[in-house]
Amino acid sequence: MAMKNPYQAYQQNSVNTATPGELTLMLYNGAVKFMKLAKKGMEEKDIEMKNTNLIKAQKIVQELMVTLDTSHDVGKSMMTMYDYMNRRLIDANLKNDPSIVDEVEGLMMEFRDAWKQVIQANRQQAFAQGGQA
């Protein structure tokens, strides 16, 4: 029986034990990572690398859209932004334009940083109420 790569096992365990909030944070981080790799592909004139990573970033944005609760105004606003980011990633791929990727990456990092603050605030509130973080 072949032994699993320890890093892959760690990653799988991280996903399996993450809270929904932590999973969302992982998605944001993954999208940023793939956008950076896509820009590297553009710099190196590696069309396959650019295309593959922009598509991965788009799939993450689409997953964020599918799982978004749009019953409140904030959810509706986020849906509009996710749709915009998805369309801009398509434009970046078609036009081979790293400045568009920079724009979307900046937006994604803002969402990620805000989400990270929400997670930290929830942990502090749970801890203050005697619960576990």
Secondary structure, 3 states (H helix, E strand, C coil): CCCCCHHHHHHHHHHHHCCHHHHHHHHHHHHHHHHHHHHHHHHCCCHHHHHHHHHHHHHHHHHHHHHCCCCCHHHHHHHHHHHHHHHHHHHHHHHCCHHHHHHHHHHHHHHHHHHHHHHHHHHHHHHHCCCCC
